[in-house]
Amino acid sequence: MRILFLTNNAISDPLITWLREREDVIVVDHKLVPDDLVKHGPDLIVSYSYRHILKPAVLDTLPGRFVNLHISMLPFNRGADPNAWSYLDDTPPGVTIHEIDEGIDTGPILLQQQVAIDEASETLASSYRRLHEAIQTLFRDHWEDLRTRSIISQPQREAGTFHASADFARLRDQLLGTEGWDVPLLTLRERHRRLIASS
């Protein structure tokens, strides 16, 4: 099976390695265009930590063959920085594999799993790694069903939440402080609470 794997993040490397042991995998990090699909003729397109939005012209070239790996419990925290917003918005941390439609992280859900995060001991960086480990495990455990498209997808029924990259960027320096991405989650929450209280 030929897989077009869309990514801009080295966090996806272990999953790519695993997948290459089983399938013909072509990795793409540029903005996908219809000609790429014609050239490579993939059976499935997997998007994971990919920074480009797939346009309708791309999706319409091979309809029904696009899936995305997203580190949130959709419909919560669509868009950018989902790990951070699960704590800032107090929504459950988790991971979702879903079909891609013309919206941003709005496609029907294929697989989903809540992930228990101990906020008293985790940092933003360590929880990010935990979520990526969880979604890669979820993908591997269900790969046969994903590749044969035997999973019946479920529409996202709630309104959920969405954040653009600029939303976190505006708060980043104040929230991360001197610790950067290693800021403890409880500290992150407290700094956000203070920002809201002072605004």
C-alpha positions in Angstrom: 0.0 0.0 0.0 1.3 3.5 -0.9 1.1 6.0 1.9 1.7 9.8 1.5 2.7 10.9 4.9 2.4 14.7 5.5 4.5 16.1 8.3 6.8 19.0 9.4 7.8 17.6 12.8 10.4 15.1 13.8 8.1 13.9 16.5 6.5 11.8 13.7 9.8 9.9 12.9 9.1 6.8 15.0 5.7 6.3 13.3 7.2 6.8 9.9 9.9 4.2 10.6 7.2 1.8 11.9 5.0 2.4 8.9 7.9 2.0 6.4 8.5 -1.6 7.7 5.0 -2.4 6.4 4.1 -0.1 3.6 5.5 2.0 0.8 5.7 5.5 2.5 6.5 8.8 0.8 7.1 11.7 3.2 6.0 15.2 2.2 6.8 18.4 4.1 5.8 21.0 1.5 2.4 22.4 0.8 0.5 19.6 -1.0 -1.0 20.3 -4.4 -3.2 18.1 -6.7 -0.2 17.3 -8.9 1.5 15.6 -6.0 -1.4 13.2 -5.7 -1.4 12.5 -9.4 2.4 11.9 -9.4 2.5 9.5 -6.4 -0.9 7.9 -6.6 -1.3 7.1 -2.9 -3.9 4.8 -1.5 -4.0 6.8 1.7 -2.8 10.2 2.9 -1.8 10.6 6.5 -1.4 14.1 8.0 0.4 14.3 11.3 1.9 17.5 12.7 1.6 19.1 9.3 1.5 22.9 9.2 -0.3 23.3 5.9 -4.1 23.4 5.5 -5.3 21.1 2.8 -7.3 23.0 0.2 -10.5 21.6 -1.4 -8.8 21.1 -4.7 -6.4 18.7 -3.0 -9.1 16.9 -1.0 -11.3 16.5 -4.1 -8.5 14.8 -6.0 -8.7 11.7 -3.9 -11.8 12.0 -1.8 -12.1 9.8 1.3 -8.4 9.0 1.5 -7.2 11.6 4.0 -6.8 11.1 7.7 -5.3 13.4 10.4 -3.7 12.6 13.7 -4.5 15.4 16.2 -3.4 15.6 19.9 -6.7 16.7 21.4 -10.1 15.2 22.3 -12.0 16.6 19.3 -14.2 18.6 19.0 -12.2 20.4 21.7 -9.0 22.3 20.8 -9.2 22.2 17.1 -6.4 24.1 15.4 -3.0 25.1 16.9 -1.4 24.3 20.2 -4.0 21.8 21.3 -2.0 20.4 24.2 -1.6 23.8 25.8 -5.3 24.8 25.3 -6.5 21.6 27.0 -5.1 23.0 30.2 -5.9 26.6 29.6 -9.5 25.9 28.6 -9.8 23.0 31.1 -10.9 20.5 28.5 -9.9 16.8 28.7 -6.5 15.9 27.2 -6.5 13.2 24.6 -5.9 12.2 21.0 -8.0 11.8 17.9 -7.6 10.2 14.5 -10.1 11.7 12.1 -11.1 12.0 8.5 -10.1 15.3 6.9 -12.8 17.6 5.5 -12.6 21.2 4.3 -12.7 22.6 7.9 -9.8 22.6 10.4 -9.9 19.5 12.5 -13.7 19.2 11.9 -13.8 15.9 10.0 -15.6 12.7 11.3 -13.8 10.8 14.1 -12.3 7.4 13.4 -10.5 6.8 16.7 -10.2 8.7 20.0 -8.7 8.2 23.4 -8.5 10.3 26.5 -5.1 10.4 28.1 -4.6 10.7 31.8 -2.1 13.5 32.6 -0.9 14.0 36.2 -0.7 17.8 36.2 1.1 17.8 39.6 4.2 16.1 38.0 4.0 16.9 34.3 5.3 19.9 32.3 3.9 21.3 29.0 6.8 19.5 27.2 6.4 16.1 28.9 2.6 16.1 28.4 3.2 16.9 24.7 5.4 13.9 24.4 2.9 11.7 26.3 0.1 12.7 23.9 2.3 12.0 20.8 3.2 8.6 22.3 -0.5 7.9 22.8 -1.6 8.8 19.3 1.2 6.8 17.7 0.2 3.8 19.8 -3.4 4.3 18.8 -2.4 4.5 15.1 -0.3 1.3 15.3 -2.8 -0.7 17.3 -5.5 0.1 14.7 -3.4 0.3 11.5 -5.1 -2.7 9.9 -8.5 -1.2 10.3 -7.3 2.2 9.1 -5.6 0.8 6.0 -8.7 -1.2 5.0 -11.0 1.7 5.9 -13.1 -0.7 8.0 -13.7 1.8 10.8 -17.1 3.5 10.7 -16.5 7.2 11.4 -18.7 9.3 13.7 -19.4 13.0 13.1 -18.3 15.6 15.6 -21.5 16.5 17.4 -20.5 19.3 19.7 -19.5 22.8 18.9 -16.1 22.3 20.5 -13.4 25.0 20.5 -10.8 26.3 18.0 -7.6 28.2 18.4 -5.4 29.9 15.8 -1.6 29.9 16.3 -1.8 33.6 17.1 -4.0 32.9 20.2 -1.2 31.2 22.1 1.6 33.3 20.6 0.0 36.4 22.3 0.4 34.8 25.7 3.4 32.6 25.1 6.1 34.7 26.9 3.9 35.3 29.9 2.8 31.7 30.2 6.1 30.0 29.6 8.2 32.3 31.7 11.8 31.3 32.2 11.0 27.6 32.1 10.0 27.6 28.5 8.2 24.5 27.3 9.3 22.8 30.6 6.9 25.0 32.6 5.0 22.8 35.1 1.3 22.4 34.1 0.1 23.8 37.5 2.3 26.9 37.0 0.9 27.3 33.5 -2.6 27.2 34.8 -1.9 29.7 37.5 -0.2 32.1 35.2 -3.2 31.9 32.8 -5.6 32.5 35.7 -3.7 35.6 36.7 -3.7 36.9 33.2 -7.5 36.5 32.9 -8.0 38.1 36.3 -5.9 41.1 35.4 -7.4 41.7 32.0 
